[in-house]
Amino acid sequence: MMILVSGVGVGVYLVGQKQQLNPKASDQGIDLVITPAQLTKKPDEEFQVTVGVDPKGQGLTGVELYISYKAEDLLLESIDKGQVLTTVGSPSKIGPGTGSITLLSSTTPPTTGGTLAVLKFKALKLTTGSDIAVDSTKTQISTPKENTNALGTTKKSTVIIANEAAAVPSIQPIIATPSASIQPTEATSSSSVYDFNNDTMINSIDLSVMYSGWGIPKTDLQLKTDLNKDGVVNGIDYSAFIVHFKN
């Protein structure tokens, strides 16, 4: 919460004194978007996401930004200003599952969009999806024109934490010759786990099923391709499958 005050040559700003601004209709509000929308990281890997803002021509005098995340999955290491609002009204504060910073315009309130803040995280443990979101119950945005909270819609970022980044492997084409060819394998009782479509053959159809479920599998058929049952279909599963495909 905050109050609006005017200053000579610097416009109207948010300050730490607390006064609730009235909410503004979301279709008229200023949106905050965390990007990228989805990313995959390994445990102990550091990464950054950005909070973007589009003032929609209204002019932006200040933002009291609150971020929420799962402390058991992620560690928020820092919150830094972007290029849209260049004055820090209140330094960043970080606690388990939350972080905040207040940013103000230093001269003329900006009317064009860009990066509001940069968040640095560290991935902690394996998970199929952990959200980084703007806490819309606390975040407030002020503009020069009216005494309302101009916050509109918000968009989150989802982090997948896996032992191996979920990138589709590059497979070089093989020219079929008598000395170099890949033949489908007839499934036996011991290898049937790799026969995803249960046609008694381990072939290109099963490989296509694996590709369709790459990353986070959704259907029951795609879930079969998560061979090590870690919630992610990636190079580990591919390495286990291709051995049987080539036999």
Secondary structure, 3 states (H helix, E strand, C coil): CCCEEEECCCEEEECCCCCCCEECCCCCCEEEEEECCEEEECCCCEEEEEEEEECCCCCCCEEEEEEEECCCCEEEEEEEECCCCCEEEEEEEEECCEEEEEEECCCCCCCCCEEEEEEEEEECCCEEEEEEEECCCCCEEECCCCCEECEEEEECEEEEECCCCCCCCCCCCCCCECCECCCCEECCCCCHHHCCCCCCEECHHHHHHHHHCCECCCCHHHHCCCCCCCCCECHHHHHHHHHHHHC
